[in-house]
Amino acid sequence: MKRLGFIAGVSRRGNRLAFDVTSCQNHIRNAIRSTTRMTVQMKNNSNPLKGPGRFQWSAGGWFGSSLGSSAWTLVTSYFLVVHHQPFLAAIAASGFLAILIASLVLWTLREQVFPFTALMAILSLMAFTLPMVWLVVLSYGSAEAKNAMNWPISPWPTVFVFALIPSLMIWFAYLERLVIFKTR
């Protein structure tokens, strides 16, 4: 039996543990095959609804925008944990988690939900969640944590956080309606 450190499968040989490379390779191959089969099945069975306007389902656009717009809450959560504020860190991380779960749920329902409707739903959640995380950190975060994060002192970033997503929602609605009315 070949031996290869801690990376391979483990088998019992007397009082010694031996590592079986071929067993480990077979487990890895089976896992990759089953994952590939599931991915192909998901792609073949997936028939997302085509929206009537500009916005269509795209994995990169969907997850990139939802993860990218909420990633700062994880960084904030890390800084709060480091500065001994675990409760505030949990609030910030739960904001990220709520957006992530909603994104995954809407993505799995893409065969039943139009892309623009899903976009407005996730933006509505973000319009509530992200400013709330911002306000909680602004109001209850320690001065040391906010200084470590270079948290802005001016009130204008707070206004920006509250106004950005609703403004995007209005702009996206305008773009969607513009395309729909041009095609009629």
C-alpha positions as a LaTeX table, in Angstrom:
\begin{tabular}{lrrr}
\hline
Residue & $x$ (\AA) & $y$ (\AA) & $z$ (\AA) \\
\hline
Met1 & 0.00 & 0.00 & 0.00 \\
Lys2 & 1.43 & 3.43 & $-0.95$ \\
Arg3 & 1.85 & 5.98 & 1.80 \\
Leu4 & 1.24 & 9.68 & 1.39 \\
Gly5 & 0.99 & 11.83 & 4.52 \\
Phe6 & $-2.42$ & 13.04 & 5.68 \\
Ile7 & $-3.92$ & 13.59 & 2.24 \\
Ala8 & $-4.95$ & 10.03 & 1.43 \\
Gly9 & $-7.60$ & 7.61 & 2.74 \\
Val10 & $-6.92$ & 5.91 & 6.07 \\
Ser11 & $-6.92$ & 2.15 & 6.65 \\
Arg12 & $-5.99$ & 0.08 & 9.74 \\
Arg13 & $-2.97$ & $-2.19$ & 9.53 \\
Gly14 & $-2.14$ & $-3.80$ & 12.86 \\
Asn15 & $-1.38$ & $-1.02$ & 15.31 \\
Arg16 & $-0.36$ & 1.43 & 12.60 \\
Leu17 & $-2.46$ & 3.63 & 10.37 \\
Ala18 & $-1.65$ & 3.34 & 6.69 \\
Phe19 & $-2.78$ & 5.84 & 4.09 \\
Asp20 & $-4.20$ & 4.40 & 0.89 \\
Val21 & $-3.75$ & 6.77 & $-2.05$ \\
Thr22 & $-5.94$ & 4.88 & $-4.50$ \\
Ser23 & $-8.87$ & 4.81 & $-2.09$ \\
Cys24 & $-8.63$ & 8.56 & $-1.64$ \\
Gln25 & $-8.35$ & 9.12 & $-5.40$ \\
Asn26 & $-11.48$ & 7.02 & $-5.99$ \\
His27 & $-13.44$ & 9.03 & $-3.41$ \\
Ile28 & $-12.36$ & 12.30 & $-5.02$ \\
Arg29 & $-13.24$ & 11.05 & $-8.53$ \\
Asn30 & $-16.70$ & 9.91 & $-7.38$ \\
Ala31 & $-17.35$ & 13.26 & $-5.69$ \\
Ile32 & $-16.31$ & 15.18 & $-8.81$ \\
Arg33 & $-18.42$ & 12.95 & $-11.08$ \\
Ser34 & $-21.52$ & 13.31 & $-8.93$ \\
Thr35 & $-21.05$ & 17.09 & $-8.67$ \\
Thr36 & $-20.58$ & 17.37 & $-12.43$ \\
Arg37 & $-23.70$ & 15.25 & $-13.04$ \\
Met38 & $-25.74$ & 17.43 & $-10.69$ \\
Thr39 & $-24.46$ & 20.60 & $-12.38$ \\
Val40 & $-25.34$ & 19.29 & $-15.85$ \\
Gln41 & $-28.78$ & 18.23 & $-14.64$ \\
Met42 & $-29.38$ & 21.64 & $-13.09$ \\
Lys43 & $-28.37$ & 23.37 & $-16.32$ \\
Asn44 & $-30.48$ & 21.08 & $-18.48$ \\
Asn45 & $-33.55$ & 21.27 & $-16.24$ \\
Ser46 & $-33.25$ & 25.01 & $-15.77$ \\
Asn47 & $-35.43$ & 27.11 & $-18.02$ \\
Pro48 & $-35.50$ & 30.58 & $-16.46$ \\
Leu49 & $-38.29$ & 32.97 & $-17.35$ \\
Lys50 & $-37.31$ & 35.49 & $-19.96$ \\
Gly51 & $-38.18$ & 39.00 & $-18.92$ \\
Pro52 & $-40.03$ & 41.32 & $-21.30$ \\
Gly53 & $-37.50$ & 44.13 & $-20.84$ \\
Arg54 & $-33.84$ & 44.83 & $-20.38$ \\
Phe55 & $-33.15$ & 42.67 & $-17.31$ \\
Gln56 & $-32.55$ & 38.93 & $-17.78$ \\
Trp57 & $-31.27$ & 36.13 & $-15.55$ \\
Ser58 & $-27.47$ & 35.93 & $-15.38$ \\
Ala59 & $-25.58$ & 34.07 & $-12.67$ \\
Gly60 & $-22.63$ & 36.48 & $-12.73$ \\
Gly61 & $-24.80$ & 39.55 & $-12.64$ \\
Trp62 & $-27.14$ & 38.16 & $-10.02$ \\
Phe63 & $-24.63$ & 36.86 & $-7.51$ \\
Gly64 & $-21.99$ & 39.45 & $-8.30$ \\
Ser65 & $-24.34$ & 42.31 & $-7.52$ \\
Ser66 & $-25.90$ & 40.76 & $-4.43$ \\
Leu67 & $-22.62$ & 39.61 & $-2.92$ \\
Gly68 & $-20.71$ & 42.70 & $-4.00$ \\
Ser69 & $-23.20$ & 45.14 & $-2.55$ \\
Ser70 & $-23.34$ & 43.40 & 0.81 \\
Ala71 & $-19.72$ & 42.25 & 1.25 \\
Trp72 & $-18.88$ & 45.33 & 3.30 \\
Thr73 & $-21.13$ & 43.99 & 6.06 \\
Leu74 & $-18.83$ & 40.96 & 6.48 \\
Val75 & $-15.76$ & 43.19 & 6.68 \\
Thr76 & $-17.57$ & 45.36 & 9.21 \\
Ser77 & $-18.53$ & 42.24 & 11.15 \\
Tyr78 & $-14.89$ & 41.15 & 11.27 \\
Phe79 & $-13.76$ & 44.53 & 12.61 \\
Leu80 & $-16.48$ & 44.49 & 15.24 \\
Val81 & $-15.48$ & 41.01 & 16.43 \\
Val82 & $-11.83$ & 42.06 & 16.64 \\
His83 & $-12.87$ & 45.08 & 18.72 \\
His84 & $-14.91$ & 42.94 & 21.15 \\
Gln85 & $-18.42$ & 43.75 & 19.92 \\
Pro86 & $-19.78$ & 40.33 & 18.94 \\
Phe87 & $-23.45$ & 41.30 & 19.15 \\
Leu88 & $-23.01$ & 44.13 & 16.64 \\
Ala89 & $-20.89$ & 41.81 & 14.50 \\
Ala90 & $-23.74$ & 39.29 & 14.49 \\
Ile91 & $-26.16$ & 41.98 & 13.33 \\
Ala92 & $-23.84$ & 42.96 & 10.48 \\
Ala93 & $-23.24$ & 39.33 & 9.48 \\
Ser94 & $-26.97$ & 38.57 & 9.62 \\
Gly95 & $-27.58$ & 41.40 & 7.13 \\
Phe96 & $-25.18$ & 39.70 & 4.73 \\
Leu97 & $-26.74$ & 36.31 & 5.42 \\
Ala98 & $-30.27$ & 37.60 & 4.77 \\
Ile99 & $-29.23$ & 39.00 & 1.39 \\
Leu100 & $-27.35$ & 35.82 & 0.51 \\
Ile101 & $-30.30$ & 33.57 & 1.40 \\
Ala102 & $-32.76$ & 35.78 & $-0.50$ \\
Ser103 & $-30.46$ & 35.73 & $-3.54$ \\
Leu104 & $-30.24$ & 31.94 & $-3.45$ \\
Val105 & $-34.00$ & 31.53 & $-3.01$ \\
Leu106 & $-34.79$ & 33.89 & $-5.87$ \\
Trp107 & $-32.18$ & 32.20 & $-8.05$ \\
Thr108 & $-33.74$ & 28.79 & $-7.45$ \\
Leu109 & $-37.16$ & 30.26 & $-8.32$ \\
Arg110 & $-35.95$ & 31.79 & $-11.60$ \\
Glu111 & $-38.18$ & 29.39 & $-13.53$ \\
Gln112 & $-41.21$ & 30.98 & $-11.83$ \\
Val113 & $-40.16$ & 34.61 & $-11.24$ \\
Phe114 & $-39.37$ & 37.24 & $-13.84$ \\
Pro115 & $-35.86$ & 38.67 & $-13.53$ \\
Phe116 & $-37.02$ & 42.26 & $-13.01$ \\
Thr117 & $-39.41$ & 41.22 & $-10.26$ \\
Ala118 & $-36.64$ & 39.29 & $-8.51$ \\
Leu119 & $-34.28$ & 42.24 & $-8.90$ \\
Met120 & $-36.78$ & 44.60 & $-7.30$ \\
Ala121 & $-37.35$ & 42.10 & $-4.47$ \\
Ile122 & $-33.65$ & 41.77 & $-3.67$ \\
Leu123 & $-33.14$ & 45.52 & $-3.97$ \\
Ser124 & $-36.05$ & 46.09 & $-1.59$ \\
Leu125 & $-34.41$ & 43.80 & 0.93 \\
Met126 & $-31.10$ & 45.62 & 0.46 \\
Ala127 & $-32.81$ & 49.01 & 0.80 \\
Phe128 & $-33.90$ & 47.94 & 4.27 \\
Thr129 & $-31.01$ & 45.72 & 5.43 \\
Leu130 & $-27.94$ & 47.71 & 4.42 \\
Pro131 & $-29.01$ & 51.05 & 5.92 \\
Met132 & $-30.06$ & 49.28 & 9.12 \\
Val133 & $-26.63$ & 47.67 & 9.46 \\
Trp134 & $-25.08$ & 51.07 & 8.74 \\
Leu135 & $-27.18$ & 52.77 & 11.43 \\
Val136 & $-26.53$ & 50.09 & 14.03 \\
Val137 & $-22.78$ & 50.33 & 13.53 \\
Leu138 & $-22.91$ & 54.13 & 13.41 \\
Ser139 & $-24.97$ & 54.34 & 16.60 \\
Tyr140 & $-23.55$ & 51.55 & 18.74 \\
Gly141 & $-20.09$ & 50.79 & 17.34 \\
Ser142 & $-17.15$ & 51.68 & 19.54 \\
Ala143 & $-14.94$ & 54.58 & 18.54 \\
Glu144 & $-11.95$ & 52.24 & 18.22 \\
Ala145 & $-13.79$ & 49.93 & 15.82 \\
Lys146 & $-15.04$ & 52.82 & 13.69 \\
Asn147 & $-11.55$ & 54.36 & 13.61 \\
Ala148 & $-10.05$ & 51.02 & 12.55 \\
Met149 & $-12.61$ & 50.79 & 9.71 \\
Asn150 & $-12.10$ & 54.45 & 8.71 \\
Trp151 & $-15.81$ & 54.96 & 9.30 \\
Pro152 & $-16.88$ & 58.36 & 7.92 \\
Ile153 & $-17.58$ & 61.16 & 10.37 \\
Ser154 & $-19.60$ & 63.29 & 7.96 \\
Pro155 & $-23.39$ & 62.72 & 7.76 \\
Trp156 & $-23.34$ & 62.65 & 3.94 \\
Pro157 & $-22.28$ & 59.01 & 3.57 \\
Thr158 & $-25.29$ & 58.07 & 5.71 \\
Val159 & $-27.56$ & 60.03 & 3.38 \\
Phe160 & $-25.87$ & 58.30 & 0.45 \\
Val161 & $-26.43$ & 54.83 & 1.96 \\
Phe162 & $-30.13$ & 55.55 & 2.48 \\
Ala163 & $-30.66$ & 57.09 & $-0.97$ \\
Leu164 & $-28.56$ & 54.85 & $-3.21$ \\
Ile165 & $-30.67$ & 51.72 & $-3.48$ \\
Pro166 & $-34.06$ & 53.43 & $-3.83$ \\
Ser167 & $-32.50$ & 55.63 & $-6.52$ \\
Leu168 & $-31.23$ & 52.53 & $-8.31$ \\
Met169 & $-34.66$ & 50.95 & $-8.08$ \\
Ile170 & $-36.25$ & 54.00 & $-9.72$ \\
Trp171 & $-33.58$ & 54.08 & $-12.43$ \\
Phe172 & $-33.92$ & 50.35 & $-13.16$ \\
Ala173 & $-37.72$ & 50.65 & $-13.33$ \\
Tyr174 & $-37.31$ & 53.49 & $-15.81$ \\
Leu175 & $-34.91$ & 51.43 & $-17.96$ \\
Glu176 & $-37.22$ & 48.40 & $-17.88$ \\
Arg177 & $-40.30$ & 50.40 & $-18.86$ \\
Leu178 & $-38.37$ & 52.23 & $-21.58$ \\
Val179 & $-37.50$ & 48.95 & $-23.31$ \\
Ile180 & $-41.01$ & 47.50 & $-22.86$ \\
Phe181 & $-42.73$ & 50.56 & $-24.34$ \\
Lys182 & $-40.25$ & 50.74 & $-27.27$ \\
Thr183 & $-41.05$ & 47.15 & $-28.28$ \\
Arg184 & $-44.84$ & 47.77 & $-28.40$ \\
\hline
\end{tabular}
